[in-house]
């Protein structure tokens, strides 16, 4: 009985993460295209927006889950699945490298420092908003 329960739990975990990851990755992809078409590609606006909003939503969601006791399956679906594939830290590093390679030193520096700083501020704002609700 314990083996069956843990197997069901493992399957639920895999399904929750997978079902969250698909829309997270697609959201990231289409938002990146949208920002590139609107603002160009001289600055990675899409990745910047995605990382900041992802940090905000993560802070907000994690705080709400602890406040209201949201199930672990929903936590995995949103935090690990959706937000894990939505946010793009590895792309952030690549974008910084690309900016440096094109001699965009000031832009690279702004992007490199701005993303984690505003990400931190955004996660704190998400936590604050969730605590107020």
C-alpha positions in Angstrom: 0.0 0.0 0.0 2.8 2.4 0.8 4.5 1.7 -2.5 1.3 2.4 -4.4 0.7 5.6 -2.5 4.3 6.9 -3.2 4.0 5.9 -6.8 0.7 7.8 -7.2 2.4 10.8 -5.4 5.4 10.6 -7.8 3.1 10.5 -10.8 1.1 13.4 -9.5 4.3 15.4 -9.0 5.5 14.7 -12.5 2.1 15.6 -14.0 1.8 18.8 -12.0 5.2 20.0 -13.0 4.8 19.0 -16.6 1.3 20.6 -16.9 2.7 23.8 -15.5 5.9 23.8 -17.6 4.1 23.8 -20.9 2.2 27.0 -20.5 5.2 28.6 -18.7 7.5 27.9 -21.6 5.0 29.0 -24.2 4.3 32.2 -22.3 8.0 32.9 -22.2 8.4 32.3 -25.9 5.5 34.4 -27.0 6.2 37.2 -24.6 9.8 37.3 -25.9 8.6 37.5 -29.5 6.0 40.2 -28.5 8.6 42.4 -26.8 11.1 42.0 -29.7 8.5 43.0 -32.2 7.4 46.1 -30.2 10.7 47.3 -28.9 13.4 45.7 -31.0 16.3 43.5 -30.0 19.0 46.0 -28.9 18.0 45.2 -25.3 16.5 41.9 -24.1 13.2 43.5 -23.0 11.3 40.2 -23.1 13.7 38.4 -20.8 13.9 41.4 -18.5 10.1 41.6 -18.2 9.7 37.9 -17.7 12.3 37.7 -14.9 10.8 40.6 -13.1 7.2 39.5 -13.3 8.3 35.9 -12.6 10.0 37.0 -9.4 6.9 39.0 -8.4 4.5 36.1 -9.0 6.8 33.7 -7.2 6.9 35.9 -4.1 3.2 36.4 -4.2 2.3 32.8 -4.9 4.6 31.2 -2.3 3.4 33.6 0.4 -0.3 32.8 -0.5 0.3 29.1 -0.4 1.8 29.2 3.1 -1.0 31.6 4.2 -3.9 29.5 2.8 -2.5 26.0 2.8 -2.7 25.4 -0.9 -2.0 21.8 -1.9 1.5 20.7 -2.7 0.3 19.6 -6.2 -0.8 23.1 -7.0 2.4 24.5 -5.6 4.4 22.2 -7.9 2.3 23.1 -10.9 2.7 26.8 -10.4 6.0 27.4 -8.7 8.1 24.6 -10.2 6.3 23.9 -13.5 4.9 27.2 -14.7 7.4 29.7 -13.1 10.3 27.4 -13.5 9.9 27.3 -17.2 8.6 30.9 -17.5 11.5 32.6 -15.8 14.7 32.7 -17.8 17.8 33.1 -15.7 19.9 31.1 -18.1 18.7 33.3 -20.9 19.6 36.3 -18.7 23.2 35.1 -18.6 23.2 34.5 -22.3 21.7 37.9 -23.1 24.4 39.6 -20.9 27.1 37.7 -22.7 25.6 38.7 -26.1 25.5 42.3 -25.1 29.2 42.2 -24.0 30.2 40.5 -27.3 28.6 43.3 -29.3 30.5 45.9 -27.2 27.3 47.1 -25.5 29.1 47.5 -22.2 26.8 50.1 -20.6 23.7 48.2 -21.7 25.1 44.9 -20.5 26.0 46.5 -17.1 22.5 48.0 -16.7 20.9 44.7 -17.7 23.2 42.6 -15.5 22.6 44.7 -12.3 19.0 45.8 -13.1 17.6 42.3 -13.4 18.5 40.9 -10.0 17.9 44.2 -8.2 14.4 44.7 -9.7 13.8 40.9 -9.3 14.5 41.2 -5.6 12.3 44.3 -5.3 9.5 42.5 -7.2 9.6 39.4 -5.1 9.4 41.6 -2.0 6.4 43.5 -3.4 4.7 40.2 -4.3 5.2 39.0 -0.7 3.9 42.3 0.7 0.8 42.2 -1.6 0.0 38.6 -0.6 0.3 39.5 3.1 -2.1 42.4 2.7 -4.8 40.1 1.0 
